[in-house]
Amino acid sequence: MERLTEIWLGIRSNKLRTFLTGFSVAWGIFMLVLLLGVGTGLQNGTRDQFKDDAINSIWVNPGQTSISYNGMQPGRKIQFHDQDFDILKAEIQGGEKFTARVDDWAGRSVTYGTKSAQYRLRGVHPEHQFVEKTIMLTGRFINEGDLLKRRKVCVIGQPVETELFGEKSSIGEWVSVGGVPFRVVGTFMDEGSEGENSTIYLPVNTMQLAYGYADKIDRVMFTIGDATLEESQAMVQQVKERMAQRHNFSLEDDRALYVRNNFEEYKRIADVLGMMNKFFWLIGILTIFAGIIGVSNIMLITVQERTREIGIRKAIGAKPLSIILMIVEEAVLITVFFGYFGLFFGVFLLELISKAIPEDGAVFTNPTVDFSTAINALIVLVVAGALSALIPAARASRIKPVEALAAD
């Protein structure tokens, strides 16, 4: 308690100087917290952009040829069939969960009792649930038995159930989908757009048979497990080579086939954000370092002004270690006190920003600083405070009582 009183008296005698020095420390911590929060917000926004689909997935879409090849003119539309799905599933090394998709974007009239509305349809395989991260709410998703027996079953989005069934459960009920009866076996939600939730899933082969798609499919999608970026790129190349061979188009034709490597896109953005986060740390640390220099300077001035006092302490038996601790404790107190305010206002501002921006569809979401980062910031404060006082404290410990007492 006596030591704290001495420190407080020393600070009180130099209010303006202490405040300006402490402000530089507070500003450094404030900027560090703010920049790290911005980095977190960008990372969260990036993850949200990919939350609708599996990050480790590859999507293969047929296109239209743009160059001549093997005597065939450009402008030829590529059409996928069931066999394309079977080939890719069998031959792509490293592929994990596979699904084909048949899309009816225009949608069909879906009727239950006296209620009717238009919804888009999507024919899929069972593993589509994992590729598009479909969240089941009740019942089940499409399964292999549905495909083997070509069952007329469907899985409907939560908005569809609400609009057609109200508060009643839809599981086990029959609905007319474009004039064809289907039994509801599950309900789902999707973290994507509202359109994704207002969708009805059907077994892919049942949809092909019921609505005249024959064996046509619109795209093939699959996950790649824990494959590396290089391995995912090798899979993309396998897909291009196999489909170019099967559909007779040039590998140089970028418009004949569109392959989206979600993992590559995510990794590229994540690497950029990682570099930004390191840059933010660097800027924050440099700002804190500037504050450390300020604290060190004020402690040097403090030692100079208290030379006689330090000499008297040493004359009556104070050891060099006690002198060092006195200076270090004062510096730590200044940095921790002002640093706490910098930390507090940084977190407070991030909370205000977080509440001001929309949660959905934003590339910058929830810019918070986690608990571990806050603890690390406090550790930086304590270390910074101690380091800032080492040189002044060492100088104070070397003061000779006789010289100190003779000083003006």
N, C-alpha and C positions, 0 to 999 in steps of 0.2 A: 504493500500500500504506500509506503514511504517513497519507494522508487517511482511509482506511478505519479505521485504528487510532484516529485522533482521534474519528471518528464513534462508534466502538464505546465509547470511554471516556466520551463524552458521554451515550450511551444507558445505559451501565452505572451511571452516577451517579444516574440517575432511573429505576430499574427499574419501579417500580409505575406511575408516571405514563406511561411509555412503553408499558407493557403494556396499560393501560386504553385509551389512545389507539389503539394498534395493533389492539386487539380490536374497536373500533368500525369500523375499516376492514375487518378480516377479516369481521365480521358483515355489513357492507354487500355485499361481494362474494359471500359465502355466500348471502345472501337473493336477490341478483340471479340467480346461477346456479340456485338452487333454483326460483325463480319461472319463469324461462325454461324450465327442464326440465319443470315442470308444464304450461306452455303447449304445449311440444312433445309431451308425452304426450297431452294432450287433442286436439291436431291429428292425431297418429298414430291415436288411437282413432277419430276421426271418419272419417279416410280408410279405416280398416279396416271401418267399418260400410258403406261404399259399395264396397268392393273386389270384391264379388261381381258387381256390375253396372256398366255404363258410367255414369260420373257425368253425362255429357252425353246422357242418354237420357230419353225420354218414354214412359210406359206407359199404354195406353188399355184400360180394362176396362168391359164392359157391366154395368149394374146393374138396378135395378127402379124403375119410376116411382113417385113418391110424391104427385103432384098430378095433377088432371084437366087434359086438354089436347085441344083440338079434338074434344070429344065423347067422348074415350076416358077410361075410369076409371083411377084409380091402382092400383098393384099389378101392372102389366103388366111382365113380364120382357123385357129387351132381349137379343136374340141377334145376335151378329155372324156374318157370312158372308164367304166369299172376296171378294165384291164390295166389302165394306167395306174390306178390306185394299187392294184394287186402287185404290179411290177415294182413300184417304188417301195411298198411295204416289205417286199421280199428281198430287194437288192440294196437298199440304202443302209450301209453299215454305220451303226451308231444311232439310228432312229429308234425312238422309244415307243411313244403312243401315236398311232396313226388314225386319221379320219378323213373321209371325203365329205364334200358338202354339195347339196343341191339347193339352190336358193330360188324362192318365188318372191321377188322383191315387191311385185305389185300386190301380192296377198290375195286371199280368198275370203269369201263370206263364211263366218263361223257362227253357228246358231245353237243356242241352248234354250229350249222352251220358247218363250216369246221374245227373247233377247237375241240380237244379232249384231255383229260388227265385223269390220274388215281387219284381218291380221296377216302379216307375212309369214310364210312357211319356210322351214329349213329342214331338209333331210340330212341326217348325220349318222355316223357310226357311234358306238358306245363311248369310245375314248375321246370323243369330241368334248365331253364334259371337262376333261383335264386340259385340253388344248386351249379352250376358251374360258377356263376357270369358272364354269357354271356352278352356282351355289344352289344346292337343292334345299328347298324349304319343307316340302312334304312329299311323301311317296318316294319314287325312284326315277332314275334316268333311263334312257333307252338301253336295253341290254342285248347280249348275243342271241338269246332266245327269240327276241322280237325279230331279229334279222333272219334267223333260220326258218321261222314259221310265218314270216311276212305278216306279223300281227298289225292290226289297225289300232295302234296305241299312240298316244301323244303326251308330251310334257309341255305345260303351258306356263307363261310368265305370270308373275304375281298380279300385274295390272289386268291381264286377261281374265284371271279368276275373279278378281274384284268386279270387273265390268259385267261378266256373264252370270256369276253365281252369288254376288253380294257377300253376305256373311257365311253362306253355306260352303262346306268343303266340296271341292270338285273331284276329289279322288274317287274313282270307280264310276263316275258319271260319263254318259255318252254325249258327244257333241257332233254336229254335222259340219264338216270342213269342206266347203265347195261341193256339197251334196253327197259327200262320202262320210259315213259314220266312223268316229274314232273314240276310243275309250281313254279317258284321262288317267294316267298312272302316276303323275308327279307334277309338282309346281316348283318353279325356280326363280331366282333373281340373278341379275348380272350387274356388275359394277360399272358397266359401260353406259351407253346412252339409253334414253327412254325407249328408243326403237328396239334396242337389244332385248329389253324386258317385255316388250309387246310382240313377242315372237312365239310361234308354236313349233316345237321340235317333233319330227316324225322319223321313224326308221328309214334310212336312205332308200332301201330297195322297195319299201311299201310306197313311198312317195313317188318313186320312178314309175311303179306299176299303176298307181291310182290316177296319176295326172299326165300320163303319156310321155314321160321323159326317156323311156326305153332304158338304155344303160348309160345315159349321159350324166356326167358330173361337172360341177362348175370349178372346183378347186380341190387340192389335196393339202392337208396340213399335218405336221407331226412335230413332236417334241424331241429334243436331242439329249435328254438326261443332263449329266454333268460334263458334257463335252467342252473342250477349250474353244477359244475363238478360231484357232487354226483348224481344228477338227470340224467345226460347224461350217467353215468356208469350204472345206473339202467335200462335205455332204452336199452343199449347194452346187458345187461343180459336178458331182455325180448326177444330181437331178437334171442339170442342164444337158449333160452329155447323153443321158439315157433318153430323155424326152426329145432331144434333137434327132437322135437316131430313130426313134419310134415314129415321130411325126414329120420327119424329112425336112428339117429346116437347119439353117446355118447356126453354128455356135456364136458367130459374130453378130447375129440378128438379135439386138437387144429388145425388140418389140414382140418377138414371137413368144416369149415366155417371161413372166414376171415372177421372180423369186424374192420374197421378203424374208430376210434373216433378222428376226426380232432381237436375237442375242447380240448380233453384230451392231445393230443400231443402238441398243441399250449400252453395250460396252463402250462404244465410241463416245456417247454422251456422258457416261459415268466417268470415263477417263478424263474428259475435259473438266467435269465438275470436281474430280479429285485434285487436279492441278490447281483449280481455282481455290479449293479449300486449303491447300498447302500455301498458296499465295496469301490468302486471308490470315493464316497463322503467322506468316512472315511479317506482314504489315502490322498485325497486332503486337507481336513480340518486339518489333523495332520501336513501335510507339511506347510500349512499356519500358523498353531500354532507355528511351529518351527521358522518361520519368525517373528511372533509376539514377541516371546521371544528375538530374536535378536534385534528388534526395541526397546523393553523395556530396554534391556541392554545398547544400545547406548544412550538412553535418560537418563539413570541413570548416565552414564559417563558424558553426557552433563551437567546435573544438578550439578555434582561435579565440573566440570571445570568452570562453570559459577556461582559458589557460591557467589563470591564477587559482580558480576553484579546483581544477584537476591537480595542480601542484600541491595545494593544501591537502587534498584527499590522500595523495601519495605520501605527503610528509607525515600524516598521522596514521599511516600503515595500510592504506588501500593498495591492493595488489593490482598488477597490470590487467589481469583477467577481469576484475570487477570494473575497471575503467572501460575495457572493451565491451563488456556486457551492457554497461550504462548507455553507450553510444549506439550499440546494435539494437537494444530494446527500443530506444527512442525512434530510430529509423523504421523498425518493424511496425511500431504503433502508428506512425504516420502513413505508411504504405497500406497497412491493413484497414485502417479507418477510412481513408479516402478511396481505397480500392473497393471496399465493400459498397460504397455509394455508387461507384462506377459500375460495379456488377449489378447492383439493384436496378439502376436506371436503364442499363442495357437490356436486362430481362423484361423490365416494365415496357420499354418501347417495343420489343419484339411481340409482347402480348397484344399491344394496341394494333400493331401491323397485322398480326394473325387474325384478329377479329374483324379487321377492315377489308380483308380480301376474301373472295368466294372460296368455298371448299372444293367445289367440283369444277373440273375442266380448266383449272388454272395451272400454269407452268411454275408458279411460285406458291407453295402451300405450307402452312403451319411452320413458320420460321422460328422454331424454338431451340433452346440450348438444353441438352439433356443434363441429368444430375452429375454424371461423371465429368463432363466438361466444366461445370460449375466448380466441382471439387478441384479439378486441375488448375482452374483460374485462381482459386484461393491458394493453392500450393505455390503457384507462380508469384502471388503477392508476397507470401512469407519469405520465399527464397530471394525475391527481388529486394525486399526490405533489408534482409540480412546482408546481401551482397553490396548494397549501396552504402553500407556503413563500415565495411571492412577496412578500406583505406583510411578514412577518418579515425576509426577506432584504433588502428595500428599506430597512427601518428600520435593519438592521445596517450597511448600506453607507453610511448617512448619519451614523453615529457619529463624532464628532470625537475624535482621540487625546487631546487635552488634557483634555476633559470626561470621557472614559472613564477616564483614569488618576486623575482626582480623585474618581471615584465610589467610594462605600463598597463 
